[in-house]
């Protein structure tokens, strides 16, 4: 029973056990998937810095979006 972590949600109305190794593997897969997602959104006709992509997703990318739209207008 030591290799399992119990989760109890909503005043113990929902509860389940999860293997600790599975939690680690799921967390690592989530990190790898997130990293691939951020890198893949920055690849295309214009290479975008992954930090700029993260700023846009976090909400601080209004200036970055404006500069990209101005750049794309100049390229047309």
N, C-alpha and C positions, 0 to 999 in steps of 0.2 A: 504494500500500500504506500510505501515511501516514494515510489517513482511516479506517483500521480498527484496532481494538484486539483483540489476541488474548487469549483466555481458555484457561487450561490447568488442569483440575481432576483430582483424584485421581491424582497422580503422572503427569500427562500422558496418562492413559488416555482422558480426554475433553478435546477442545480444539475451539474454534470461533472464528471472526472475527465481530466486530460493528462496524457502522458507528458512528463517534463521534457523528454527528448523530442517529442513531436512539437511541443511549443517552440523549442529552439530552432528546429528545422523550418517550421512555418514562418518564424520571424526572419530567418536568413533568406528564405524564398521571397518574402515580402520586400526586404531591402534590395535584393537583386532585381526584382521586377520593377520596383520604383526607380532604381538607377537606370535600367534599360529604357524605361518610359521617358525619363528626363533627357537622356542622351538622344533618343530617337526623335523627340520633338524638336531638337536643335539641328537636325540633319535635313537637308533638302536643297533647294536652289540657293538659299543663303545659309551659311553656317552660323548658328547662334550659340553664344557662350552658354553652357549649362547653368551657370549662376543666374543669367538673365532669364532663363526659362523658369527657374525656381522662383525668382522674384515675381514673375507674372502670375504663377499659380498661387503664391502667398498673398498677392494683392498689391504689391508695391511696384508693379510694372507698367503703370500708366505712361510714364515717360518713355519706357522701352517700346511700348506699343505705338506711341505717337511717332517715335523716330523710325520705326520699321515701316509705318504707313507712309511717312514722308519719303523714305528711301525707295519704296516700291513705286511711288508716284514719279520720282525722278528717273527711274529706270525705264518707264514706259515710253 
